[in-house]
Structures are given as structure tokens and as C-alpha cells.
Amino acid sequence: MKPTNALKVLTTEELEAELQQRKSAEAQEREQKREQYESLKKTVIKDLAPFAEQLSENLTAFKNKAFADMGSLYDLLKDYSKRHQDGKGNFQIEDENYRILFKR
């Protein structure tokens, strides 16, 4: 029997009950997926947050150290460089592997 023929056999009440049952099943499936999403979201946050906090602390420590060290070098540079005596100008330091640019 074709599905359209099966629909003709069912009463209106039976059709409405079937529709309600299907809607209920779809709603349960959506709710289950939402719960899975929420659970995974909480897990991801709990896993990533400590790394993010540590990275933030490391970046803050690096920034503070970099500015302090480069500031000290800049102060020494001002002592003997006419270009930097008035506190203006950028400078860079480098070796065979790295170059660090300090912008004022």
C-alpha cells in the first residue's frame, strides 16, 4: 500500500495523533542534541580555560619583561646616540637568529 493510500485509511484523529507523535519525537531529538551541545560546550570551556589563563599570564609576564629590558637598553642608547638623546625614534636589536624592534 502506498503512503498516500495509508493516509486515506486513517481518521483525522489518527492523523493528528501521528503528527503529534512525530512532532514530539522531533522535539525530543532536538532537546537531546541541545543537551549534548551544552555538555560538550562545558567540557571544552573547562579544558581550554586553564590554558587561556596560563597563556594570558605568560603574555603579561613577557610584555612586562620585554618593555623593562628594552627600556633599559633604550636608556643606555640615549646616553651615547645623538639621534635618540631627545627620547625620539625607534630602535632594533638583532643577532643571527632574531630581530626585535622597539617603537616609541
Buried (B, 14 or more C-beta within 10 A) or exposed (E): EEEEEEEEEEEEEEEEEEEEEEEEEEEEEEEEEEEEEEEEEEEEEEEEEEEEEEEEEEEEEEEEEEEEEBEEBBEEBBEEEEEBEEEEBEBEEEEEEEEEEBEE
